[in-house]
Structure formats: C-alpha cells, structure tokens
Amino acid sequence: MAVLHAWRTARVTPLGELHTPPRMTAVLLRLAVQVVLVASLWHGLYSHTGTTAGLSEDQAVTYAVLAVLASRLRELDQYANRDTVLQHMHFGTIVYWYLRPLPPQRYHALRAVGEQLYGLAWALAGYVVCLAVGVVEPPRSVAVAGVFALSLVLGQLVLYFVMLVLDQLCFWTVRNNAAMLILIFAQNLLSGVYAPLWFFPDWFITMSGFLPFQATLSVPLSLYIGRIPLSDAPQQLAIQAAWVVLLFLFTRFLWRRAARRVISQGG
C-alpha cells in the first residue's frame, strides 16, 4: 500500500504533462531548437581557434548540449497544474499537506522524484539522438560514464534541496516570485548552464566555489568531457555529498519551523 501511495504521488505532475499533448509538442520543439542553436553557436565560436580555456571544440559543444538536455530534468510546468508551493500557500490548500497521513516533506520529495524521472526520459531521449548524429561525444570510458552518472545524481539532489529552500521560503513570505527569478538566474549562471565556468574570471570561479551551484551541473559535465580528470573525481564527489548532507539538514530544520506557520490565505 505504501508503494502504491508513493507511485500515485510521484506521478502527479508528470500526468499533467502527459494529458496535454500540445504542451509536450511545445517542449519537443523548444528542446530541438535549443540544441541546434547551442551547437551552432559553439561551433561558430571555435571556427577560428583550436583550444580555448582548456576546451576543444568538441568538448565545448558536448558540454553546452548536455547542459541544455540536463535542464529538462527539473523543468516541468507546475504552475499549469496548480502544483507549486506558492500556489498552495495563496489558495490555502497547503493546509491539506498537513492533514494527510503522508508527511508534507515526504509528499514534496516523492513528487520531485516523479518529475525527475519524467525529465530524465526527455533528457535520455535527447542524448541518444544527439549521440547518434554526432552532436555530442560519448564518454571516454566506462569509468567516466559511471562517475558522471553518480555525480549527476548527487548534483540533482543538491538542486532539489536548493529549490526546496526556495519553496519553504513561502511559509515566511507567502509569495516568492522575485526570489524564484533571482535564484533561477543565479543557478544557471553559477552552475555553468549559460557557459562553462572556465570562461569566467578567476575571482568569479573562486566565489562560486563557496556556493552549491557548481555541484549541480558544472561538476558532472566537467567529469563527462574530461575537464576534471578521474583522479580528482573522489574529491568532487565528496564535495557534492557534503552539500547534499548540509542542505538536507537545513531543509529538515525549515520543515519543522514551517509547520508552525501554516495559514490559509485566499481559500
């Protein structure tokens, strides 16, 4: 029974996508356009040079395309399904999270698992197509592929907890639209979505090293393309794991404090 309840919870948001084919078509077109534009951009930037910032043309294109595909892992339209914490707080439905037998923190986590699995299906499909047509390079060895997979899982855990902190902010502010926009920009910039971090000044790289954003995407993709050698992988994985533990403890503390501030506003 517990497994059945977990499955029903995990499929809440993905079902909203699967039951709206036009939305899925839009996602497919947008993803295809992004991949083509990003690949064309980086091929163009390297058309008159061999290696820049320690990256070859193939490495840079692979990194950029994988960053686009990885963005699909957490990019579901929760607003259309009225499934965000912000909306639950505004309409007063957040109170039902505390009336169910399932604790709110477990419900939130299970729902995120479903979203991740759905997003992973999109990312894997895109990766297979890009690999088949030669847009991205395959991993250099089985060991690299294994380390990349482990690092990507840890990175997604870090990202989940970072986004969870933003959701929990609603218990104190009710609305977090501005904070959401700021965090999404910071996440994309400091995790290397817009461009690999090695193209930025040294002070910027040093500053971002004290934040959890690098651990979400930059580290896994750097391991994949060989920018971070396998000999340095244990240290990077340990840093990612440390962020997971710290953020888990912090969000657990916030869940306890949030339960004291549950209100019904607008509903």
N, C-alpha and C positions, 0 to 999 in steps of 0.2 A: 504493500500500500504506500509506503514511504517513497519507493522508487517511482510509482505512478504519479504521486503528487509532485515529485521533483521534475518529472518529464513534462507534466502539464504546465508547470510554472516556467520551465525553460523555453517552452515553445510559444509563449505569449506574444512577444514582439515579432519573431520570425513569421508567425501565422498572419500577422497584419500585412507583411510584405508579400507573402505567397498568395494571398487572396486579392491582391491588387496588381494584376499583370501590367498595366501601364506604368506603374512605379518601377517594376522590375526591368521593363524595357528601357526606361529612362536611365536606370543605374547602369545597364549594359552599355548604352550609347555613351554615357559620360565617362565610364571607365575606359572604353576603347579610345575615345578622343584624348583622354588624359595620357594614356600610354603612348599613343602616336606622337602627340605634341612634345612630351617629355623626351622621348627617344630622339626625335628630330632636333630638339634644342641642344641636347648634349653632343650629338654627332656634329652639329654645326659649330659648337664651341671648340671642339677638338679638331676641326678640319685643317687647321694650320699649325698644330702643335702635337707633340708626341705624348709627353707626360706632364701633367700639371698638378701641383700639390700632392705629389706621390701617387697619383692615379693615372692609369692609362685610359684610353677612350672606352675600351670595352668594360673596364671596371666602373667608370663613371656612369655609363649608360645602364649597366646592370644595377648599380646602386639606386639610381633615380627611378627606374621602372619598378624595382622591388619596393621602393618607398611608396609609390602610388598604389601598388597592389596591397601592401600591408595596411594602408589607410582604410581599406574596406573591412578590416576586422572589427572596427568599432564605429561604423558609420550608418547605422540604421535610423530611420525616421521615427523616433519615439514620439515626437510631437503629434504626428498624424494619428497615432493610436492613443493619445492622451495617457501616455505611459511614463512620463517623466516625473521625478520627484517635485519639480517646480509646479507642474500642473496639479498633482495630487494635493500639494500644500494650498494652492489657490482655491481649488474647488472643495476643499475639506475632506477629500476621500483618503487622505493619508491616515486618518484615524482607523480605517479598516485594516491597515497593515498591523495594527496593534490589537485587533480583535480576533484575528485568525489564529488557529493553532500553530501556524508556521511563523517563527520569529521574523521580524522585518529584515534583519540583516541577512538571514538565510534566503528569504524571498528575493532580495536585491541581488545576491550573489548567483542564485540559480537562474534568474532572468538574464544576467550578464553572460552566463555560460551558454545559454541558448543563442544569444546574439553573437557570441564569439564563434560558435560552431557554424552558424549560418554565414557569417562573414568569411570564415575560413574556407567554406565551399566556394565562394566567389573568388577569393584570393588564389586558391589552388587551381581552379579552372583557368584563371588568367595566367598563372605561372606556367602551366602546361602548354598553353597556346604560345606564349612568348618564348618558351624554351624550344618549342618545335620549329618556330620560324626564325630562330636565331637572334631574337631581340636581347635576350639575357644569356649569360654564360652559365653553364652548370657548375655546381660546387666542385672544387678541385680534388676532393677525395671524400670517401665515406666518413672519415673522421670530421672533416669540416662540416659536412651535412648534418651529422649528429650534434655537434657543438652548436651549430646555427639553430637547429630545432629547439634545443634546450634553452638557449639564450633568448629565442623568440618567445617561448612560453613564459620565461621569467620577465621579459620585457612587457608582455601583455598583462601580467599580474601587477606589475608596477603601475602601468597605465590605468588599470581598473581601480586601484586604490587611490590614485591621483584624482580620477574623475569622481570617485565615491566621496572624497573630501569636499568636492565642489557641490555634489548633491546634498551632503549633510549641512552645508552652509545655509541651505534653505530653511533649516529649523531655527536659524537665528535671524535671517534676513527676509524670509518668505520668497523673495524674488532674487535671482542670481544671474539675470541676463547679461549684465555688463561683465561680471566676473567670468562667466562662461566664455564670452568672446575673447577676453584677455587671456584666459588660460589656454584656449584652443590655439591662439596665435603663438603664445609662448611655447606650447608643446610642439607645434610644427616647426618653429624656428630653432629651438634648443635641442630638439631630437634629431635634426638633420633631414626633415621632410622636404623643406624648400631647397636645401643644398647641403652637401656633406660639410661637416663642421670644420674640416681641414682648410676650407677656403676662407674661414673667418680669422681675424687677428688672434694672436696668442692670448691676450687678456680675456677675450671672449670665450675661448676654449677653456681657459682656467676657471673662469667664473661658472660656466655651465657644468663643470666637473663637480661642483658642490651641490648641484641640483639633481633630482631624479630623472630628468627628461632624457638625458643621454642613454640611460639604461633601457628606455622603452623601445627605441628603434635604431639609433646610431650604432650601438654595440653589436646587435645581431647582424645587421647588414655589413658592418665592417669585418666581422668574422667571416661572413659569406664570401666577400670579394677578396679577402686576404690582406686587407689593410691592417687588421690586427692578427698577428701570427698565432698559430695554435699554442705556442709556448706561453703566450700571455693570456690564453683563454681562461685558465683557472682563476686568475686574479679578477678578470672582468666578470666572470660568473659569480664569484664571491661577493663582489660589489652589488650586483643585481639582487642576489639573495638577501643581502643586508638591507637594501631598500625595501624589499618585499616585507621583511620582518618588521622593520621600523614603521612602515605605513600601515601594516596590519594592526599593530598595537595601537597606533594613533587613532585609526578609524574605529577600532573596538571601543576605545575610550569615548569617542564622539557619539557612538550609538547610545551608550549609557546616558550621556548628558542630554541627547536629543529626545529621549523618551520622556523627559520631564517637561518638554516644551511643546508637546503635540497640541495643536489647536485646530479648530475648524473655521476656516475663513471663506466666505463666499458660497458655501454649500449648505 
